[in-house]
Amino acid sequence: MKLLVLLLAVLAGVWLWQRGRRARGQARQGGAAATLAMVRCARCGTHVPGNEVVAGRQGSYCCAAHRRESEGA
Ligand SMILES: [Zn+2]
C-alpha cells in the first residue's frame, strides 16, 4: 500500500512538471508571435516581419527602395 501511494505521488509530480513546462512553452511562442507581427508593404503588398519594416510618412514598406518609389523622397 505504501508503494502505491509513492507511485501516485511520483505520477502526480511528473504530471504537474509537464503541465508547467507546456504552459511556459506556450507563453514563449505567444511572445515571439507578438514581436513578429506581419506588416503589409504599401508599395508591393509583400508581408514583412514588424522588425524589418521600413516606416514612411504614408505607410509601411518592405524596403527603403519601395518607400522612395512611393513617397519620392
Ligand atoms: Zn515592397
PDB file of the backbone (N, CA, C, O) and the ligand in Angstrom, with CONECT records:
HET     ZN  A 101       1
ATOM      1  N   MET A   1       0.836  -1.221   0.000  1.00  0.00           N
ATOM      2  CA  MET A   1       0.000   0.000   0.000  1.00  0.00           C
ATOM      3  C   MET A   1       0.861   1.257   0.000  1.00  0.00           C
ATOM      4  O   MET A   1       0.547   2.238  -0.674  1.00  0.00           O
ATOM      5  N   LYS A   2       1.949   1.215   0.764  1.00  0.00           N
ATOM      6  CA  LYS A   2       2.856   2.359   0.833  1.00  0.00           C
ATOM      7  C   LYS A   2       3.458   2.643  -0.548  1.00  0.00           C
ATOM      8  O   LYS A   2       3.632   3.792  -0.953  1.00  0.00           O
ATOM      9  N   LEU A   3       3.771   1.537  -1.259  1.00  0.00           N
ATOM     10  CA  LEU A   3       4.375   1.659  -2.586  1.00  0.00           C
ATOM     11  C   LEU A   3       3.414   2.326  -3.568  1.00  0.00           C
ATOM     12  O   LEU A   3       3.825   3.129  -4.407  1.00  0.00           O
ATOM     13  N   LEU A   4       2.121   1.981  -3.452  1.00  0.00           N
ATOM     14  CA  LEU A   4       1.112   2.550  -4.342  1.00  0.00           C
ATOM     15  C   LEU A   4       0.997   4.065  -4.142  1.00  0.00           C
ATOM     16  O   LEU A   4       0.892   4.818  -5.110  1.00  0.00           O
ATOM     17  N   VAL A   5       1.018   4.500  -2.884  1.00  0.00           N
ATOM     18  CA  VAL A   5       0.938   5.937  -2.573  1.00  0.00           C
ATOM     19  C   VAL A   5       2.152   6.658  -3.148  1.00  0.00           C
ATOM     20  O   VAL A   5       2.037   7.749  -3.709  1.00  0.00           O
ATOM     21  N   LEU A   6       3.318   6.027  -2.999  1.00  0.00           N
ATOM     22  CA  LEU A   6       4.556   6.623  -3.520  1.00  0.00           C
ATOM     23  C   LEU A   6       4.475   6.750  -5.037  1.00  0.00           C
ATOM     24  O   LEU A   6       4.869   7.771  -5.601  1.00  0.00           O
ATOM     25  N   LEU A   7       3.961   5.705  -5.700  1.00  0.00           N
ATOM     26  CA  LEU A   7       3.831   5.709  -7.157  1.00  0.00           C
ATOM     27  C   LEU A   7       2.890   6.826  -7.615  1.00  0.00           C
ATOM     28  O   LEU A   7       3.180   7.523  -8.587  1.00  0.00           O
ATOM     29  N   LEU A   8       1.770   6.993  -6.919  1.00  0.00           N
ATOM     30  CA  LEU A   8       0.808   8.048  -7.253  1.00  0.00           C
ATOM     31  C   LEU A   8       1.434   9.435  -7.074  1.00  0.00           C
ATOM     32  O   LEU A   8       1.202  10.346  -7.869  1.00  0.00           O
ATOM     33  N   ALA A   9       2.225   9.570  -6.019  1.00  0.00           N
ATOM     34  CA  ALA A   9       2.883  10.855  -5.756  1.00  0.00           C
ATOM     35  C   ALA A   9       3.861  11.188  -6.876  1.00  0.00           C
ATOM     36  O   ALA A   9       3.937  12.337  -7.313  1.00  0.00           O
ATOM     37  N   VAL A  10       4.610  10.189  -7.344  1.00  0.00           N
ATOM     38  CA  VAL A  10       5.577  10.391  -8.431  1.00  0.00           C
ATOM     39  C   VAL A  10       4.838  10.762  -9.723  1.00  0.00           C
ATOM     40  O   VAL A  10       5.244  11.681 -10.435  1.00  0.00           O
ATOM     41  N   LEU A  11       3.752  10.040 -10.017  1.00  0.00           N
ATOM     42  CA  LEU A  11       2.972  10.324 -11.225  1.00  0.00           C
ATOM     43  C   LEU A  11       2.402  11.743 -11.196  1.00  0.00           C
ATOM     44  O   LEU A  11       2.429  12.453 -12.202  1.00  0.00           O
ATOM     45  N   ALA A  12       1.885  12.147 -10.032  1.00  0.00           N
ATOM     46  CA  ALA A  12       1.326  13.493  -9.890  1.00  0.00           C
ATOM     47  C   ALA A  12       2.425  14.543 -10.092  1.00  0.00           C
ATOM     48  O   ALA A  12       2.201  15.582 -10.714  1.00  0.00           O
ATOM     49  N   GLY A  13       3.606  14.254  -9.558  1.00  0.00           N
ATOM     50  CA  GLY A  13       4.722  15.183  -9.708  1.00  0.00           C
ATOM     51  C   GLY A  13       5.124  15.340 -11.170  1.00  0.00           C
ATOM     52  O   GLY A  13       5.351  16.454 -11.641  1.00  0.00           O
ATOM     53  N   VAL A  14       5.211  14.213 -11.893  1.00  0.00           N
ATOM     54  CA  VAL A  14       5.571  14.253 -13.317  1.00  0.00           C
ATOM     55  C   VAL A  14       4.509  15.015 -14.109  1.00  0.00           C
ATOM     56  O   VAL A  14       4.837  15.802 -14.997  1.00  0.00           O
ATOM     57  N   TRP A  15       3.233  14.780 -13.785  1.00  0.00           N
ATOM     58  CA  TRP A  15       2.131  15.429 -14.496  1.00  0.00           C
ATOM     59  C   TRP A  15       2.180  16.951 -14.298  1.00  0.00           C
ATOM     60  O   TRP A  15       2.017  17.718 -15.246  1.00  0.00           O
ATOM     61  N   LEU A  16       2.409  17.371 -13.043  1.00  0.00           N
ATOM     62  CA  LEU A  16       2.487  18.807 -12.751  1.00  0.00           C
ATOM     63  C   LEU A  16       3.690  19.443 -13.452  1.00  0.00           C
ATOM     64  O   LEU A  16       3.614  20.571 -13.938  1.00  0.00           O
ATOM     65  N   TRP A  17       4.806  18.700 -13.495  1.00  0.00           N
ATOM     66  CA  TRP A  17       6.027  19.217 -14.115  1.00  0.00           C
ATOM     67  C   TRP A  17       5.823  19.420 -15.625  1.00  0.00           C
ATOM     68  O   TRP A  17       6.208  20.444 -16.188  1.00  0.00           O
ATOM     69  N   GLN A  18       5.202  18.406 -16.266  1.00  0.00           N
ATOM     70  CA  GLN A  18       4.956  18.511 -17.708  1.00  0.00           C
ATOM     71  C   GLN A  18       3.972  19.630 -18.017  1.00  0.00           C
ATOM     72  O   GLN A  18       4.130  20.345 -19.007  1.00  0.00           O
ATOM     73  N   ARG A  19       2.946  19.784 -17.165  1.00  0.00           N
ATOM     74  CA  ARG A  19       1.946  20.820 -17.391  1.00  0.00           C
ATOM     75  C   ARG A  19       2.589  22.210 -17.296  1.00  0.00           C
ATOM     76  O   ARG A  19       2.299  23.092 -18.104  1.00  0.00           O
ATOM     77  N   GLY A  20       3.464  22.393 -16.299  1.00  0.00           N
ATOM     78  CA  GLY A  20       4.137  23.674 -16.134  1.00  0.00           C
ATOM     79  C   GLY A  20       5.063  23.971 -17.305  1.00  0.00           C
ATOM     80  O   GLY A  20       5.153  25.112 -17.758  1.00  0.00           O
ATOM     81  N   ARG A  21       5.754  22.937 -17.796  1.00  0.00           N
ATOM     82  CA  ARG A  21       6.676  23.124 -18.919  1.00  0.00           C
ATOM     83  C   ARG A  21       5.911  23.524 -20.178  1.00  0.00           C
ATOM     84  O   ARG A  21       6.358  24.388 -20.932  1.00  0.00           O
ATOM     85  N   ARG A  22       4.738  22.884 -20.406  1.00  0.00           N
ATOM     86  CA  ARG A  22       3.922  23.185 -21.580  1.00  0.00           C
ATOM     87  C   ARG A  22       3.403  24.630 -21.525  1.00  0.00           C
ATOM     88  O   ARG A  22       3.379  25.323 -22.542  1.00  0.00           O
ATOM     89  N   ALA A  23       2.992  25.077 -20.338  1.00  0.00           N
ATOM     90  CA  ALA A  23       2.470  26.437 -20.175  1.00  0.00           C
ATOM     91  C   ALA A  23       3.569  27.457 -20.482  1.00  0.00           C
ATOM     92  O   ALA A  23       3.317  28.471 -21.132  1.00  0.00           O
ATOM     93  N   ARG A  24       4.794  27.179 -20.008  1.00  0.00           N
ATOM     94  CA  ARG A  24       5.897  28.101 -20.289  1.00  0.00           C
ATOM     95  C   ARG A  24       6.198  28.148 -21.775  1.00  0.00           C
ATOM     96  O   ARG A  24       6.476  29.222 -22.308  1.00  0.00           O
ATOM     97  N   GLY A  25       6.149  26.987 -22.472  1.00  0.00           N
ATOM     98  CA  GLY A  25       6.408  26.936 -23.907  1.00  0.00           C
ATOM     99  C   GLY A  25       5.406  27.756 -24.693  1.00  0.00           C
ATOM    100  O   GLY A  25       5.773  28.452 -25.640  1.00  0.00           O
ATOM    101  N   GLN A  26       4.137  27.677 -24.303  1.00  0.00           N
ATOM    102  CA  GLN A  26       3.098  28.437 -24.991  1.00  0.00           C
ATOM    103  C   GLN A  26       3.306  29.930 -24.789  1.00  0.00           C
ATOM    104  O   GLN A  26       3.095  30.717 -25.712  1.00  0.00           O
ATOM    105  N   ALA A  27       3.717  30.326 -23.591  1.00  0.00           N
ATOM    106  CA  ALA A  27       3.932  31.735 -23.309  1.00  0.00           C
ATOM    107  C   ALA A  27       5.064  32.269 -24.195  1.00  0.00           C
ATOM    108  O   ALA A  27       4.994  33.391 -24.696  1.00  0.00           O
ATOM    109  N   ARG A  28       6.110  31.446 -24.382  1.00  0.00           N
ATOM    110  CA  ARG A  28       7.236  31.863 -25.209  1.00  0.00           C
ATOM    111  C   ARG A  28       6.806  32.023 -26.671  1.00  0.00           C
ATOM    112  O   ARG A  28       7.196  32.986 -27.331  1.00  0.00           O
ATOM    113  N   GLN A  29       5.993  31.070 -27.183  1.00  0.00           N
ATOM    114  CA  GLN A  29       5.518  31.158 -28.564  1.00  0.00           C
ATOM    115  C   GLN A  29       4.673  32.409 -28.764  1.00  0.00           C
ATOM    116  O   GLN A  29       4.787  33.076 -29.792  1.00  0.00           O
ATOM    117  N   GLY A  30       3.817  32.736 -27.779  1.00  0.00           N
ATOM    118  CA  GLY A  30       2.970  33.916 -27.883  1.00  0.00           C
ATOM    119  C   GLY A  30       3.807  35.181 -27.969  1.00  0.00           C
ATOM    120  O   GLY A  30       3.493  36.087 -28.741  1.00  0.00           O
ATOM    121  N   GLY A  31       4.880  35.243 -27.171  1.00  0.00           N
ATOM    122  CA  GLY A  31       5.747  36.415 -27.205  1.00  0.00           C
ATOM    123  C   GLY A  31       6.419  36.572 -28.554  1.00  0.00           C
ATOM    124  O   GLY A  31       6.534  37.688 -29.059  1.00  0.00           O
ATOM    125  N   ALA A  32       6.868  35.464 -29.151  1.00  0.00           N
ATOM    126  CA  ALA A  32       7.524  35.523 -30.457  1.00  0.00           C
ATOM    127  C   ALA A  32       6.548  35.995 -31.522  1.00  0.00           C
ATOM    128  O   ALA A  32       6.921  36.783 -32.390  1.00  0.00           O
ATOM    129  N   ALA A  33       5.311  35.531 -31.473  1.00  0.00           N
ATOM    130  CA  ALA A  33       4.311  35.922 -32.465  1.00  0.00           C
ATOM    131  C   ALA A  33       4.013  37.418 -32.355  1.00  0.00           C
ATOM    132  O   ALA A  33       3.777  38.083 -33.363  1.00  0.00           O
ATOM    133  N   ALA A  34       4.026  37.942 -31.132  1.00  0.00           N
ATOM    134  CA  ALA A  34       3.709  39.354 -30.942  1.00  0.00           C
ATOM    135  C   ALA A  34       4.806  40.236 -31.536  1.00  0.00           C
ATOM    136  O   ALA A  34       4.503  41.278 -32.117  1.00  0.00           O
ATOM    137  N   THR A  35       6.082  39.836 -31.402  1.00  0.00           N
ATOM    138  CA  THR A  35       7.164  40.664 -31.914  1.00  0.00           C
ATOM    139  C   THR A  35       7.297  40.529 -33.425  1.00  0.00           C
ATOM    140  O   THR A  35       7.827  41.428 -34.078  1.00  0.00           O
ATOM    141  N   LEU A  36       6.813  39.389 -34.007  1.00  0.00           N
ATOM    142  CA  LEU A  36       6.937  39.175 -35.446  1.00  0.00           C
ATOM    143  C   LEU A  36       5.601  39.375 -36.160  1.00  0.00           C
ATOM    144  O   LEU A  36       5.265  38.616 -37.069  1.00  0.00           O
ATOM    145  N   ALA A  37       4.845  40.384 -35.755  1.00  0.00           N
ATOM    146  CA  ALA A  37       3.590  40.684 -36.439  1.00  0.00           C
ATOM    147  C   ALA A  37       3.903  41.097 -37.880  1.00  0.00           C
ATOM    148  O   ALA A  37       4.798  41.909 -38.115  1.00  0.00           O
ATOM    149  N   MET A  38       3.161  40.534 -38.847  1.00  0.00           N
ATOM    150  CA  MET A  38       3.440  40.815 -40.246  1.00  0.00           C
ATOM    151  C   MET A  38       2.800  42.144 -40.656  1.00  0.00           C
ATOM    152  O   MET A  38       1.642  42.418 -40.338  1.00  0.00           O
ATOM    153  N   VAL A  39       3.579  42.960 -41.367  1.00  0.00           N
ATOM    154  CA  VAL A  39       3.105  44.263 -41.832  1.00  0.00           C
ATOM    155  C   VAL A  39       3.131  44.254 -43.363  1.00  0.00           C
ATOM    156  O   VAL A  39       4.083  43.761 -43.967  1.00  0.00           O
ATOM    157  N   ARG A  40       2.093  44.798 -43.982  1.00  0.00           N
ATOM    158  CA  ARG A  40       1.967  44.778 -45.434  1.00  0.00           C
ATOM    159  C   ARG A  40       2.653  46.002 -46.024  1.00  0.00           C
ATOM    160  O   ARG A  40       2.449  47.127 -45.568  1.00  0.00           O
ATOM    161  N   CYS A  41       3.474  45.764 -47.052  1.00  0.00           N
ATOM    162  CA  CYS A  41       4.146  46.849 -47.756  1.00  0.00           C
ATOM    163  C   CYS A  41       3.108  47.632 -48.561  1.00  0.00           C
ATOM    164  O   CYS A  41       2.325  47.045 -49.308  1.00  0.00           O
ATOM    165  N   ALA A  42       3.103  48.967 -48.405  1.00  0.00           N
ATOM    166  CA  ALA A  42       2.113  49.801 -49.094  1.00  0.00           C
ATOM    167  C   ALA A  42       2.406  49.885 -50.592  1.00  0.00           C
ATOM    168  O   ALA A  42       1.544  50.300 -51.365  1.00  0.00           O
ATOM    169  N   ARG A  43       3.608  49.498 -51.007  1.00  0.00           N
ATOM    170  CA  ARG A  43       4.002  49.596 -52.416  1.00  0.00           C
ATOM    171  C   ARG A  43       3.707  48.298 -53.186  1.00  0.00           C
ATOM    172  O   ARG A  43       3.028  48.333 -54.212  1.00  0.00           O
ATOM    173  N   CYS A  44       4.213  47.154 -52.697  1.00  0.00           N
ATOM    174  CA  CYS A  44       4.101  45.900 -53.438  1.00  0.00           C
ATOM    175  C   CYS A  44       3.199  44.874 -52.758  1.00  0.00           C
ATOM    176  O   CYS A  44       2.908  43.835 -53.349  1.00  0.00           O
ATOM    177  N   GLY A  45       2.749  45.137 -51.533  1.00  0.00           N
ATOM    178  CA  GLY A  45       1.839  44.220 -50.855  1.00  0.00           C
ATOM    179  C   GLY A  45       2.511  43.048 -50.174  1.00  0.00           C
ATOM    180  O   GLY A  45       1.834  42.189 -49.612  1.00  0.00           O
ATOM    181  N   THR A  46       3.846  42.998 -50.216  1.00  0.00           N
ATOM    182  CA  THR A  46       4.565  41.919 -49.544  1.00  0.00           C
ATOM    183  C   THR A  46       4.438  42.069 -48.032  1.00  0.00           C
ATOM    184  O   THR A  46       4.542  43.173 -47.499  1.00  0.00           O
ATOM    185  N   HIS A  47       4.213  40.954 -47.350  1.00  0.00           N
ATOM    186  CA  HIS A  47       4.141  40.996 -45.896  1.00  0.00           C
ATOM    187  C   HIS A  47       5.532  40.765 -45.319  1.00  0.00           C
ATOM    188  O   HIS A  47       6.186  39.770 -45.631  1.00  0.00           O
ATOM    189  N   VAL A  48       5.969  41.674 -44.493  1.00  0.00           N
ATOM    190  CA  VAL A  48       7.297  41.578 -43.887  1.00  0.00           C
ATOM    191  C   VAL A  48       7.158  41.599 -42.363  1.00  0.00           C
ATOM    192  O   VAL A  48       6.226  42.208 -41.838  1.00  0.00           O
ATOM    193  N   PRO A  49       8.086  40.933 -41.642  1.00  0.00           N
ATOM    194  CA  PRO A  49       8.041  40.950 -40.174  1.00  0.00           C
ATOM    195  C   PRO A  49       8.156  42.379 -39.650  1.00  0.00           C
ATOM    196  O   PRO A  49       8.867  43.205 -40.223  1.00  0.00           O
ATOM    197  N   GLY A  50       7.451  42.660 -38.560  1.00  0.00           N
ATOM    198  CA  GLY A  50       7.412  44.003 -37.987  1.00  0.00           C
ATOM    199  C   GLY A  50       8.775  44.603 -37.687  1.00  0.00           C
ATOM    200  O   GLY A  50       8.942  45.821 -37.742  1.00  0.00           O
ATOM    201  N   ASN A  51       9.768  43.744 -37.365  1.00  0.00           N
ATOM    202  CA  ASN A  51      11.082  44.282 -37.021  1.00  0.00           C
ATOM    203  C   ASN A  51      11.915  44.623 -38.255  1.00  0.00           C
ATOM    204  O   ASN A  51      12.995  45.199 -38.122  1.00  0.00           O
ATOM    205  N   GLU A  52      11.427  44.271 -39.482  1.00  0.00           N
ATOM    206  CA  GLU A  52      12.180  44.580 -40.707  1.00  0.00           C
ATOM    207  C   GLU A  52      11.485  45.646 -41.536  1.00  0.00           C
ATOM    208  O   GLU A  52      11.939  45.984 -42.629  1.00  0.00           O
ATOM    209  N   VAL A  53      10.395  46.170 -41.023  1.00  0.00           N
ATOM    210  CA  VAL A  53       9.581  47.112 -41.783  1.00  0.00           C
ATOM    211  C   VAL A  53      10.284  48.462 -41.880  1.00  0.00           C
ATOM    212  O   VAL A  53      10.980  48.879 -40.954  1.00  0.00           O
ATOM    213  N   VAL A  54      10.091  49.152 -43.032  1.00  0.00           N
ATOM    214  CA  VAL A  54      10.624  50.499 -43.218  1.00  0.00           C
ATOM    215  C   VAL A  54       9.441  51.451 -43.132  1.00  0.00           C
ATOM    216  O   VAL A  54       8.560  51.439 -43.992  1.00  0.00           O
ATOM    217  N   ALA A  55       9.426  52.269 -42.097  1.00  0.00           N
ATOM    218  CA  ALA A  55       8.287  53.168 -41.881  1.00  0.00           C
ATOM    219  C   ALA A  55       8.428  54.423 -42.725  1.00  0.00           C
ATOM    220  O   ALA A  55       9.492  55.042 -42.760  1.00  0.00           O
ATOM    221  N   GLY A  56       7.352  54.797 -43.406  1.00  0.00           N
ATOM    222  CA  GLY A  56       7.339  56.011 -44.216  1.00  0.00           C
ATOM    223  C   GLY A  56       6.240  56.947 -43.744  1.00  0.00           C
ATOM    224  O   GLY A  56       5.507  56.628 -42.808  1.00  0.00           O
ATOM    225  N   ARG A  57       6.124  58.115 -44.395  1.00  0.00           N
ATOM    226  CA  ARG A  57       5.092  59.082 -43.997  1.00  0.00           C
ATOM    227  C   ARG A  57       3.698  58.578 -44.347  1.00  0.00           C
ATOM    228  O   ARG A  57       2.738  58.870 -43.634  1.00  0.00           O
ATOM    229  N   GLN A  58       3.572  57.809 -45.460  1.00  0.00           N
ATOM    230  CA  GLN A  58       2.254  57.366 -45.925  1.00  0.00           C
ATOM    231  C   GLN A  58       1.970  55.900 -45.607  1.00  0.00           C
ATOM    232  O   GLN A  58       0.929  55.379 -46.008  1.00  0.00           O
ATOM    233  N   GLY A  59       2.862  55.231 -44.904  1.00  0.00           N
ATOM    234  CA  GLY A  59       2.621  53.830 -44.572  1.00  0.00           C
ATOM    235  C   GLY A  59       3.915  53.098 -44.300  1.00  0.00           C
ATOM    236  O   GLY A  59       4.966  53.711 -44.115  1.00  0.00           O
ATOM    237  N   SER A  60       3.827  51.771 -44.276  1.00  0.00           N
ATOM    238  CA  SER A  60       4.992  50.940 -44.009  1.00  0.00           C
ATOM    239  C   SER A  60       5.406  50.216 -45.291  1.00  0.00           C
ATOM    240  O   SER A  60       4.556  49.864 -46.109  1.00  0.00           O
ATOM    241  N   TYR A  61       6.705  49.997 -45.463  1.00  0.00           N
ATOM    242  CA  TYR A  61       7.230  49.380 -46.672  1.00  0.00           C
ATOM    243  C   TYR A  61       8.185  48.257 -46.334  1.00  0.00           C
ATOM    244  O   TYR A  61       8.710  48.172 -45.225  1.00  0.00           O
ATOM    245  N   CYS A  62       8.406  47.362 -47.358  1.00  0.00           N
ATOM    246  CA  CYS A  62       9.282  46.215 -47.147  1.00  0.00           C
ATOM    247  C   CYS A  62      10.746  46.615 -47.254  1.00  0.00           C
ATOM    248  O   CYS A  62      11.613  45.937 -46.702  1.00  0.00           O
ATOM    249  N   CYS A  63      11.033  47.704 -47.953  1.00  0.00           N
ATOM    250  CA  CYS A  63      12.424  48.137 -48.112  1.00  0.00           C
ATOM    251  C   CYS A  63      12.463  49.641 -48.394  1.00  0.00           C
ATOM    252  O   CYS A  63      11.444  50.249 -48.721  1.00  0.00           O
ATOM    253  N   ALA A  64      13.645  50.225 -48.264  1.00  0.00           N
ATOM    254  CA  ALA A  64      13.800  51.665 -48.466  1.00  0.00           C
ATOM    255  C   ALA A  64      13.498  52.049 -49.914  1.00  0.00           C
ATOM    256  O   ALA A  64      13.006  53.148 -50.169  1.00  0.00           O
ATOM    257  N   ALA A  65      13.790  51.150 -50.874  1.00  0.00           N
ATOM    258  CA  ALA A  65      13.539  51.451 -52.290  1.00  0.00           C
ATOM    259  C   ALA A  65      12.056  51.664 -52.543  1.00  0.00           C
ATOM    260  O   ALA A  65      11.682  52.578 -53.277  1.00  0.00           O
ATOM    261  N   HIS A  66      11.208  50.837 -51.948  1.00  0.00           N
ATOM    262  CA  HIS A  66       9.764  50.990 -52.155  1.00  0.00           C
ATOM    263  C   HIS A  66       9.238  52.236 -51.466  1.00  0.00           C
ATOM    264  O   HIS A  66       8.290  52.850 -51.954  1.00  0.00           O
ATOM    265  N   ARG A  67       9.819  52.617 -50.362  1.00  0.00           N
ATOM    266  CA  ARG A  67       9.414  53.857 -49.692  1.00  0.00           C
ATOM    267  C   ARG A  67       9.763  55.048 -50.591  1.00  0.00           C
ATOM    268  O   ARG A  67       8.985  55.991 -50.731  1.00  0.00           O
ATOM    269  N   ARG A  68      10.971  54.977 -51.204  1.00  0.00           N
ATOM    270  CA  ARG A  68      11.410  56.048 -52.097  1.00  0.00           C
ATOM    271  C   ARG A  68      10.492  56.141 -53.319  1.00  0.00           C
ATOM    272  O   ARG A  68      10.106  57.240 -53.717  1.00  0.00           O
ATOM    273  N   GLU A  69      10.142  55.004 -53.914  1.00  0.00           N
ATOM    274  CA  GLU A  69       9.268  54.981 -55.105  1.00  0.00           C
ATOM    275  C   GLU A  69       7.895  55.546 -54.781  1.00  0.00           C
ATOM    276  O   GLU A  69       7.316  56.253 -55.606  1.00  0.00           O
ATOM    277  N   SER A  70       7.356  55.251 -53.597  1.00  0.00           N
ATOM    278  CA  SER A  70       6.012  55.682 -53.249  1.00  0.00           C
ATOM    279  C   SER A  70       5.953  57.136 -52.806  1.00  0.00           C
ATOM    280  O   SER A  70       4.998  57.851 -53.108  1.00  0.00           O
ATOM    281  N   GLU A  71       6.984  57.562 -52.089  1.00  0.00           N
ATOM    282  CA  GLU A  71       6.922  58.887 -51.475  1.00  0.00           C
ATOM    283  C   GLU A  71       7.848  59.884 -52.170  1.00  0.00           C
ATOM    284  O   GLU A  71       7.821  61.076 -51.862  1.00  0.00           O
ATOM    285  N   GLY A  72       8.653  59.407 -53.090  1.00  0.00           N
ATOM    286  CA  GLY A  72       9.539  60.293 -53.839  1.00  0.00           C
ATOM    287  C   GLY A  72      10.538  61.031 -52.962  1.00  0.00           C
ATOM    288  O   GLY A  72      10.881  62.177 -53.250  1.00  0.00           O
ATOM    289  N   ALA A  73      11.008  60.395 -51.904  1.00  0.00           N
ATOM    290  CA  ALA A  73      11.976  61.063 -51.028  1.00  0.00           C
ATOM    291  C   ALA A  73      13.116  60.122 -50.688  1.00  0.00           C
ATOM    292  O   ALA A  73      14.033  60.501 -49.959  1.00  0.00           O
TER     293      ALA A  73
HETATM  294 ZN    ZN A 101       7.548  46.461 -51.133  1.00  0.00          ZN2+
END
